[in-house]
Amino acid sequence: MKLYKLLENLSDYKVYGKVHLVLTSITEDSRQAKKGGLFVAVKGLTVDGHKFIPQAVENGAKVVVGELDKGEINIPKGATYVKVKNSRKALGLMASSFYGNSSSKLKVIGVTGTDGKTTTAFLIYHILQTAGKKVGLVSTVSAKIGKREVDTGLHVTNPDPVTLQSFLADMVKARCEFAVVEVTSHGLDQERTAGVNFDSAALTNITHEHLDYHKSFEEYLDTKAKLFQYVKSFVVLNRDDESFEYISKTTQARTISYAIKDRSSDLYAQNIREEVGKTVYELVRGVNSFKIQTDLPGEYNVSNSLAAIGIALEYGVSVESIKKALLSFKAPKGRLEKIETYKNFEVYVDFAHTSNSLENVLSLLIKRIAQKQEKRKLIAVFGCAGERDVKKRPLMGEISTRIADTSIFTAEDPRSEDVNKIITEIVKGTRKSEVMEIKPSHFKTLKESDKHYFLRIPERGEAISFAIQKLAKKGDIVVICGKGHEQSMAYDGKEYDWSDHEAVKMALKGDIKKIIREES
């Protein structure tokens, strides 16, 4: 594609050099710059891409895009330089042009929220697919295009703009009508969805999270609102969530509301109950009501399903088709996923890594225990990520020790932080619960009647094995939270192979999964 065609989506730029150049590729990574390609210099949180312009040109890039004035940087001879106001946004807009503005040929459905967005995105995808629609999916777990499933990487929020636009182009080639795209606050703030034309969007909730990045809840709310400001057709919003009024005022699109508490909503659920391992509720829409059944547990998943139903109904999917889809839907990997133990206790792996999601999961499991009316325990294993929202750490410590019988605080991507320091901050929240701390070496002194205690076991593999091999007894439930589907653990700038699923399976065999970290 010629450079001048790529520039058509931009409104504010200045070109130094030739514009009738044919470009072979587009990237923001100087290492991936190719002969005849375009390199966009992006100012990151820790690295400034402008410093790598010479490397990109040396690797073959013949066009460079950046934010600095031409006199502030050294553009190698022969390369064209395009100065823009916002490199991140320009990357998305130019990537969209490079891939034929594919989102304009699809009905793109954005799904955002603090918790539940992956499950909701998968639900929408499954409902549309069950209804016979051609649909693609881009989520934090994977991308689905036709019969192909693509890994989206480690700790991925939204893919970079080039990857996202290439996925959308592949969906057009696969003759998809719809594309479901999970959208995060980081993705919105970093313009990773720039150039994507959203036809509709759904919001699950906005709760306490990512304040390390957004600095305040108000800033976080404003960032989430960006998605809904550019939606073309309609938005589906959670009337139970405190964000409802604010978000509904920021969008020009038609609003459909859903709720499990507020019955003034366009869609709401009533008579929610569990029946033989299934969640059952009545979906109310206007004067009509319909019985819905799903394998997804908990009221929070009822809310997620309502968001998906709201999207599907607006695209003409029948209630009968929706009912069929919900009945056959299986949760994404690592979402309250039951691991086969062949033991007399249960083990679950869940992605819960926020205070809200942790409370939802633990409340659901402790309720199940209470219904059995037996002496059973809920054992929770989790940590808090390093270099992330520190304010949630004591909140999660308080929630776990208030609800679970036993809490084990451990590692969850410490990054450059000391895992013991992170755990100490989690422990601060336990004061409200008035629970006692037990050292792993002293747990044998506990009596059967002793409840609500916590342990510190920094190594995640050891924590999981301790919970399964030492603590879990007949009828107990062990839940491992925070990592879910993820396949790596971050320590000191390095990613190490990690899987909670594998750690659980090793623990069940009497072993311990270990990470051998490199010496710093």
Secondary structure as UniProt FT lines:
FT   HELIX           3..6
FT   HELIX           7..9
FT   STRAND          13..16
FT   STRAND          26..27
FT   HELIX           30..32
FT   TURN            35..36
FT   STRAND          38..40
FT   HELIX           49..52
FT   HELIX           53..58
FT   TURN            59..60
FT   STRAND          63..66
FT   HELIX           70..72
FT   TURN            77..78
FT   STRAND          80..84
FT   HELIX           87..98
FT   TURN            99..100
FT   HELIX           102..105
FT   STRAND          107..112
FT   HELIX           117..130
FT   TURN            131..132
FT   STRAND          135..138
FT   STRAND          142..145
FT   TURN            146..147
FT   STRAND          148..151
FT   TURN            154..155
FT   HELIX           161..173
FT   TURN            174..175
FT   STRAND          178..182
FT   HELIX           185..189
FT   TURN            190..195
FT   STRAND          198..203
FT   HELIX           211..214
FT   HELIX           217..229
FT   STRAND          234..238
FT   TURN            239..240
FT   TURN            242..243
FT   HELIX           244..250
FT   STRAND          254..259
FT   TURN            263..264
FT   STRAND          267..275
FT   TURN            276..277
FT   STRAND          278..285
FT   TURN            286..287
FT   STRAND          288..294
FT   HELIX           299..314
FT   TURN            315..316
FT   HELIX           319..328
FT   TURN            333..334
FT   STRAND          337..339
FT   STRAND          346..350
FT   HELIX           355..372
FT   STRAND          378..382
FT   TURN            386..387
FT   HELIX           392..403
FT   STRAND          406..409
FT   HELIX           419..427
FT   HELIX           428..433
FT   STRAND          436..437
FT   HELIX           440..445
FT   TURN            448..449
FT   STRAND          453..456
FT   HELIX           460..466
FT   HELIX           467..471
FT   TURN            474..475
FT   STRAND          477..481
FT   TURN            484..485
FT   STRAND          488..491
FT   TURN            492..493
FT   STRAND          494..497
FT   HELIX           500..508
FT   TURN            509..510
//
